[in-house]
Every structure is written in structure tokens, then in C-alpha cells.
Amino acid sequence: MRFARIDDTTLHYDLTPGDGVPVVFLNSLGTDLRIWDDVLPELAPGTPALRMDKRGHGLSGEGSNGNGAANMDRLIADAAGLMDHLGLAGALVCGVSVGGMIAQGLAAARPDLVRGLVLCCTGARIGDAESWAARIDTVQAGGLSPMADGILSRWFSPCFHSERPADLDGYRAMLTRTPATGYAAVCAVIRDTELSTRSAALRLPVHCIAGEDDLATPPDLVHLLADLIPDATIETIPRCAHLPCIEAPCVVAAAVNAMRVRLS
């Protein structure tokens, strides 16, 4: 385990050493850096890779206020601060869901750090204020356990549910052990974030990935994002929902490997 003090919090991260274009992975809501475990072995040999737990998730702290992230700019600054701390620049950033939103914002705010993006199951905006407000109220009232079935139905395809019950139980544990305050804080960040203007101004290679069975960020939403960013490409993975890094790690790794070749 590795930790770094970035501004007002301590971030947990894992860094695989290597040469060439580094890859930075950014997680979804309610998960930690282990969601990329099956992607890493499929990367080209010698790929330097950074994974991190955003504040209020995994083993990272929630910040000096004890309530997690205040806004998207704070999450962007955390990622940038950790990359600066580790001396990583000119990276390929691969983010899923809110991690993909952070990646878009990071590319806009710190183009020196980001040379390309792989954006999985994400958008310039995700959901609406009413649905996020309802989720925040629910988690603050009763924690994550009562919400787990509904969340897992969006995370994973029907095939995953029927064919991988033990894995489903494991990811349920990851979700329900996320601090409720950290989870609610990131829900509020997603509720308040609209990146269309920033993302439309991006001028770097971008590849988008959608999951055919994704109920959280349906393929149409990911296509809207790809249409928004000049020259972005897109692919849709069959029999895959919201977390392709878990359901289709070879596809995600192939996209990352191809983008690294393009950037080299």
C-alpha cells in the first residue's frame, strides 16, 4: 500500500513502474482501485500504471472537513496533485463513470499532464439533479446496504449476475464498505457537474467505450459525449454494463494499449 498527502487529505494509490507513456486509471462511484485488477495484466509489458482511491473511497481520507469531495474541481485537483507528486506527465488517462468525468476535467485543466483519454461508460453530464438528490437522501438515512441491489443491477449485466455470483458478492462488499459520507459527497459532485463546454474544447486523442447493457450511462449518452469531443472514437461492448474494467478487461486494455501506441 502506498499513500501520499495531497492538500488536505491522504490518498491511497498503487504505482506500477515502467517506461513510456504512463497510464492513470480513475475509478467509479462506490469503488476502489481494485476494479482495474484484471486490466493491468493485459497491458503491454512495461506499461507504467497509476491507480488511486479518490477521497472518501477505499483507503483514501475524506479531507479536513470530514465530508469528502466538495466539487468536481477538488477531485480534479486531487488527481493532478498526485500525478505532480509522482512526477507523472503526458499520461493517458482512463476513467470510468465519474472517473471519466474527472478525466475530462483533468485534461481541460492540466493539458501538461494528459496526452490522451479512454473514457468508459461516462458523459459530460450523468443523471439529473432530482435522482442524485434522492440517492443522497437515501444513503444519508440508511447507508449503502439497502441500496446495494439496485446499484449492482446497474453496475453489471444480467450475464454477470447469473454467471459470477461469488464476484457479485465481492463487489457488493466493496460497495457497502464505502463510507456513506464519501459516497454521498461524490453523488453531489456528479449532480452539480456539467462538462459540455470544457469537453467540447478538448483537442487530444479520445476513445470512448460504452456497455450495451449499461443502465447508468446508456450507450446513447456515451455516443453524445463522443460526438461532443472533436475526432473522438467510440466502441460498444456487448453483454457488458457499467464497469467494463471488470466485465470486459481485455477490451479496455486493448483500447489503452492502442492509444499508447498512438501517443508514442
ChimeraX attribute file (.defattr): number of C-alpha atoms within 10 A of each C-alpha:
attribute: neighborCount
match mode: 1-to-1
recipient: residues
	/A:1	7
	/A:2	10
	/A:3	15
	/A:4	15
	/A:5	15
	/A:6	17
	/A:7	14
	/A:8	12
	/A:9	19
	/A:10	21
	/A:11	26
	/A:12	23
	/A:13	20
	/A:14	15
	/A:15	16
	/A:16	13
	/A:17	11
	/A:18	12
	/A:19	10
	/A:20	14
	/A:21	21
	/A:22	24
	/A:23	28
	/A:24	22
	/A:25	23
	/A:26	27
	/A:27	26
	/A:28	26
	/A:29	19
	/A:30	25
	/A:31	21
	/A:32	23
	/A:33	21
	/A:34	18
	/A:35	22
	/A:36	20
	/A:37	13
	/A:38	17
	/A:39	20
	/A:40	18
	/A:41	13
	/A:42	16
	/A:43	22
	/A:44	15
	/A:45	11
	/A:46	12
	/A:47	19
	/A:48	20
	/A:49	22
	/A:50	22
	/A:51	22
	/A:52	26
	/A:53	25
	/A:54	32
	/A:55	26
	/A:56	26
	/A:57	30
	/A:58	23
	/A:59	20
	/A:60	22
	/A:61	21
	/A:62	22
	/A:63	19
	/A:64	11
	/A:65	10
	/A:66	12
	/A:67	19
	/A:68	26
	/A:69	25
	/A:70	14
	/A:71	17
	/A:72	23
	/A:73	16
	/A:74	16
	/A:75	24
	/A:76	22
	/A:77	18
	/A:78	25
	/A:79	24
	/A:80	21
	/A:81	16
	/A:82	22
	/A:83	16
	/A:84	13
	/A:85	12
	/A:86	12
	/A:87	9
	/A:88	20
	/A:89	18
	/A:90	17
	/A:91	25
	/A:92	27
	/A:93	28
	/A:94	28
	/A:95	25
	/A:96	28
	/A:97	23
	/A:98	28
	/A:99	24
	/A:100	26
	/A:101	29
	/A:102	30
	/A:103	29
	/A:104	30
	/A:105	22
	/A:106	24
	/A:107	25
	/A:108	21
	/A:109	16
	/A:110	15
	/A:111	17
	/A:112	13
	/A:113	20
	/A:114	24
	/A:115	22
	/A:116	28
	/A:117	26
	/A:118	26
	/A:119	30
	/A:120	30
	/A:121	33
	/A:122	28
	/A:123	30
	/A:124	25
	/A:125	18
	/A:126	23
	/A:127	13
	/A:128	11
	/A:129	15
	/A:130	10
	/A:131	12
	/A:132	20
	/A:133	14
	/A:134	12
	/A:135	18
	/A:136	21
	/A:137	13
	/A:138	15
	/A:139	19
	/A:140	14
	/A:141	10
	/A:142	11
	/A:143	20
	/A:144	23
	/A:145	15
	/A:146	12
	/A:147	15
	/A:148	15
	/A:149	12
	/A:150	9
	/A:151	17
	/A:152	18
	/A:153	17
	/A:154	17
	/A:155	26
	/A:156	23
	/A:157	22
	/A:158	14
	/A:159	13
	/A:160	18
	/A:161	16
	/A:162	9
	/A:163	10
	/A:164	10
	/A:165	11
	/A:166	10
	/A:167	13
	/A:168	17
	/A:169	13
	/A:170	10
	/A:171	20
	/A:172	19
	/A:173	14
	/A:174	17
	/A:175	24
	/A:176	18
	/A:177	16
	/A:178	20
	/A:179	20
	/A:180	23
	/A:181	20
	/A:182	24
	/A:183	28
	/A:184	27
	/A:185	21
	/A:186	28
	/A:187	24
	/A:188	19
	/A:189	20
	/A:190	24
	/A:191	21
	/A:192	15
	/A:193	18
	/A:194	16
	/A:195	18
	/A:196	15
	/A:197	12
	/A:198	16
	/A:199	22
	/A:200	17
	/A:201	12
	/A:202	20
	/A:203	16
	/A:204	16
	/A:205	18
	/A:206	23
	/A:207	21
	/A:208	25
	/A:209	24
	/A:210	28
	/A:211	27
	/A:212	20
	/A:213	22
	/A:214	23
	/A:215	17
	/A:216	19
	/A:217	24
	/A:218	19
	/A:219	25
	/A:220	12
	/A:221	19
	/A:222	25
	/A:223	21
	/A:224	12
	/A:225	24
	/A:226	24
	/A:227	14
	/A:228	18
	/A:229	22
	/A:230	16
	/A:231	14
	/A:232	19
	/A:233	15
	/A:234	19
	/A:235	18
	/A:236	17
	/A:237	18
	/A:238	13
	/A:239	17
	/A:240	23
	/A:241	30
	/A:242	29
	/A:243	24
	/A:244	26
	/A:245	23
	/A:246	22
	/A:247	22
	/A:248	18
	/A:249	21
	/A:250	18
	/A:251	17
	/A:252	25
	/A:253	21
	/A:254	15
	/A:255	18
	/A:256	24
	/A:257	19
	/A:258	13
	/A:259	20
	/A:260	22
	/A:261	11
	/A:262	10
	/A:263	16
	/A:264	7
